[in-house]
Amino acid sequence: MIKSIAAAIVLTITIAGLTVDARAQGYNLDGRWTCVARCQIQGGRMYIEQRRRGLTLINEVRQVSRGYLADPFTIVATDWNLTGRISRDGGTIFWANGSRWAR
């Protein structure tokens, strides 16, 4: 019984620590971005509007997608059926289709 309680406490502390870490690494993606690789318009302007984990993304040819943050480093553009990885500094998004957005 005591081992079960101790294990539950350790698990709770671990989960709480991970949650704090994820929030600490959360990025403000809101604002203007520039397409720097594999773009429909090289150097085109993109925009992200962020509402907590929910996103609205607009690419360089003004196509709009809803999106969300799947985790602190993964962005999902649902209407484009596309995922991207956010760099550790939050300044670059590497999309699965080879496109790259930078601040």
N, C-alpha and C positions, 0 to 999 in steps of 0.2 A: 504494500500500500504506500509506504513512504517513498519507495523507488518510483512508483507511478506518479506521485505528486511532484517529486523532484524532476522527473523527466518532463512533465507538463510545464513546470516553471521554466526549465531550460529552453523548451520549445517556444514558449511565449516570448521569452527574452530574445531569442534568435529571430523570430518573426518580426518583433518590434524593431530590432536593429536593422533588419533588411528593409523594412518600410521607411525608416528614417533615412537610410542610405539612398533609396530610390528617390525620395523627395529632395534630398540634398543635391542629387545629380540631375534633377529636372531642369529643363532648359526653357527659356522664353523664346519660342520660335516665331513669335508674332513679328510681322513686318516684311520689309522688302528683301528679296534674295536675287542673285544673279546666276544665270545658267552659264557654267564654265566648261562643260564637256557634254558631248552627244546631245546637242540642243537642236530643236527645230529652228530656232533663231539664236545664233551664237551671241552670247552677251545679253540675251533677252532678260527682261525683268519678270520675276515671279513674286507672288505674295502669299503669305500664310497669315490667317487670322486664327488665333488660339483662344479657346475658351476652356480652361482647365485642360482635360485630356482630349477634348473635341477640337477638331481643326476644320477650316475651310482653306483649300489650296487652289491657287490660280496659276497656271503655267504661262510660259512666254507667248503662247498663241491664244491666251485668254480662255482656255478650257478650265472648268471648275470641277473640283472633286471634294466630297466630304472626306474626312479622315479622322484618325485618332492616334494617340501614342500607345502602342502595345506594351512597351516597357520603356525605361529611361533612354534607351538607345535605338528603338525601332519605331518608325513612323509608317502608317498604313494609309494609302490613298484608296478608299474603297471604290469610288466610281471609276478609277483608272486601273483597278485590280493590280496595284503596284505597292511594293514595300521598299523602304529605304533604311539605311543605317546612319545614325547621327554620330558625327565625330565626337571624341571625348571632350573637346573644347566647345562643342555646340555650334561651331561656325561653318560646318559643311554637312550636306546630306548626300550620301552615296546611294542612288536609286538602283534597284535591281536591273533596270533596262540599260544601265551604263551611264545614264545622265547624272550630272553632279551639279548641285546648287551650293552656292557659297554666299556668305554675308559680304 
